[in-house]
Amino acid sequence: MQHRVGNMPEIENPAPGSAAQIEPELLTKAEAAQLLGVSIRSVDNMMRQRRISFVKLTAKMVRFPRREILQHIREHLTVHALGSEGR
């Protein structure tokens, strides 16, 4: 399906679940936790320790910039090969 807005060129909506689907720029706490591979409690701890960036929208609502979460993963992820302990 295509849409035209004013003088803007037509843009095609990607199919749901397709690789071309646009990812949100700001993540919820649950989405950030899933991307980081940690619990929501760990995300709370990381926020308190200022280890990850976040945006406070209201007193109870925070969001996490996807780009900065991915950067945190690149900088802090350590991959250990199986069977390499003690070598």
CYANA upper distance limits for C-alpha pairs under 8 A (distance plus 0.5 A):
  1 MET  CA     12 GLU  CA      6.45
  1 MET  CA     13 ASN  CA      6.58
  2 GLN  CA     10 GLU  CA      6.62
  2 GLN  CA     11 ILE  CA      6.08
  2 GLN  CA     12 GLU  CA      5.04
  2 GLN  CA     13 ASN  CA      6.87
  3 HIS  CA     10 GLU  CA      6.01
  3 HIS  CA     11 ILE  CA      6.34
  3 HIS  CA     12 GLU  CA      7.28
  4 ARG  CA      8 MET  CA      6.83
  4 ARG  CA      9 PRO  CA      6.77
  4 ARG  CA     10 GLU  CA      5.25
  4 ARG  CA     11 ILE  CA      7.43
  5 VAL  CA      9 PRO  CA      7.95
  5 VAL  CA     10 GLU  CA      7.99
 14 PRO  CA     18 SER  CA      7.05
 14 PRO  CA     20 ALA  CA      6.36
 14 PRO  CA     21 GLN  CA      5.96
 15 ALA  CA     20 ALA  CA      8.36
 15 ALA  CA     21 GLN  CA      7.52
 16 PRO  CA     21 GLN  CA      7.18
 17 GLY  CA     21 GLN  CA      7.21
 24 PRO  CA     66 ARG  CA      8.02
 25 GLU  CA     65 PRO  CA      6.36
 25 GLU  CA     66 ARG  CA      5.87
 25 GLU  CA     67 ARG  CA      7.87
 26 LEU  CA     63 ARG  CA      6.12
 26 LEU  CA     64 PHE  CA      5.72
 26 LEU  CA     65 PRO  CA      5.13
 26 LEU  CA     66 ARG  CA      6.17
 27 LEU  CA     31 GLU  CA      6.11
 27 LEU  CA     32 ALA  CA      6.35
 27 LEU  CA     63 ARG  CA      5.81
 27 LEU  CA     64 PHE  CA      5.39
 27 LEU  CA     65 PRO  CA      6.77
 27 LEU  CA     66 ARG  CA      6.65
 28 THR  CA     32 ALA  CA      6.64
 28 THR  CA     62 VAL  CA      7.49
 28 THR  CA     63 ARG  CA      5.64
 28 THR  CA     64 PHE  CA      6.97
 29 LYS  CA     33 ALA  CA      6.59
 29 LYS  CA     40 ILE  CA      7.07
 29 LYS  CA     43 VAL  CA      7.60
 29 LYS  CA     62 VAL  CA      7.66
 29 LYS  CA     63 ARG  CA      7.06
 29 LYS  CA     64 PHE  CA      7.65
 30 ALA  CA     34 GLN  CA      6.68
 30 ALA  CA     40 ILE  CA      6.61
 31 GLU  CA     35 LEU  CA      6.66
 32 ALA  CA     36 LEU  CA      6.55
 32 ALA  CA     43 VAL  CA      8.07
 32 ALA  CA     64 PHE  CA      7.24
 32 ALA  CA     66 ARG  CA      8.30
 32 ALA  CA     69 ILE  CA      7.64
 33 ALA  CA     37 GLY  CA      6.36
 33 ALA  CA     38 VAL  CA      5.61
 33 ALA  CA     39 SER  CA      6.11
 33 ALA  CA     40 ILE  CA      6.01
 33 ALA  CA     42 SER  CA      8.21
 33 ALA  CA     43 VAL  CA      6.57
 34 GLN  CA     38 VAL  CA      6.88
 34 GLN  CA     39 SER  CA      8.01
 35 LEU  CA     69 ILE  CA      8.43
 36 LEU  CA     69 ILE  CA      7.98
 36 LEU  CA     73 ILE  CA      7.31
 38 VAL  CA     42 SER  CA      6.58
 38 VAL  CA     43 VAL  CA      7.64
 39 SER  CA     43 VAL  CA      7.04
 40 ILE  CA     44 ASP  CA      6.83
 41 ARG  CA     45 ASN  CA      6.82
 42 SER  CA     46 MET  CA      6.60
 43 VAL  CA     47 MET  CA      6.61
 44 ASP  CA     48 ARG  CA      6.73
 45 ASN  CA     49 GLN  CA      6.63
 46 MET  CA     50 ARG  CA      6.47
 46 MET  CA     51 ARG  CA      5.55
 46 MET  CA     52 ILE  CA      6.48
 47 MET  CA     51 ARG  CA      6.65
 47 MET  CA     52 ILE  CA      6.32
 47 MET  CA     53 SER  CA      7.74
 47 MET  CA     54 PHE  CA      7.83
 52 ILE  CA     68 GLU  CA      8.10
 52 ILE  CA     69 ILE  CA      7.46
 52 ILE  CA     72 HIS  CA      7.60
 53 SER  CA     64 PHE  CA      6.92
 53 SER  CA     65 PRO  CA      7.62
 53 SER  CA     68 GLU  CA      7.20
 53 SER  CA     69 ILE  CA      8.03
 54 PHE  CA     62 VAL  CA      7.03
 54 PHE  CA     63 ARG  CA      6.16
 54 PHE  CA     64 PHE  CA      5.04
 54 PHE  CA     65 PRO  CA      7.11
 55 VAL  CA     62 VAL  CA      5.97
 55 VAL  CA     63 ARG  CA      5.68
 55 VAL  CA     64 PHE  CA      6.65
 55 VAL  CA     65 PRO  CA      8.20
 56 LYS  CA     60 LYS  CA      8.30
 56 LYS  CA     61 MET  CA      6.56
 56 LYS  CA     62 VAL  CA      4.90
 56 LYS  CA     63 ARG  CA      7.06
 57 LEU  CA     61 MET  CA      5.91
 57 LEU  CA     62 VAL  CA      6.11
 57 LEU  CA     63 ARG  CA      7.81
 58 THR  CA     62 VAL  CA      7.59
 64 PHE  CA     68 GLU  CA      8.17
 64 PHE  CA     69 ILE  CA      7.58
 65 PRO  CA     69 ILE  CA      6.89
 66 ARG  CA     70 LEU  CA      6.69
 67 ARG  CA     71 GLN  CA      6.68
 68 GLU  CA     72 HIS  CA      6.59
 69 ILE  CA     73 ILE  CA      6.84
 70 LEU  CA     74 ARG  CA      6.80
 71 GLN  CA     75 GLU  CA      6.69
 72 HIS  CA     76 HIS  CA      6.46
 73 ILE  CA     77 LEU  CA      5.82
 80 HIS  CA     84 SER  CA      7.81
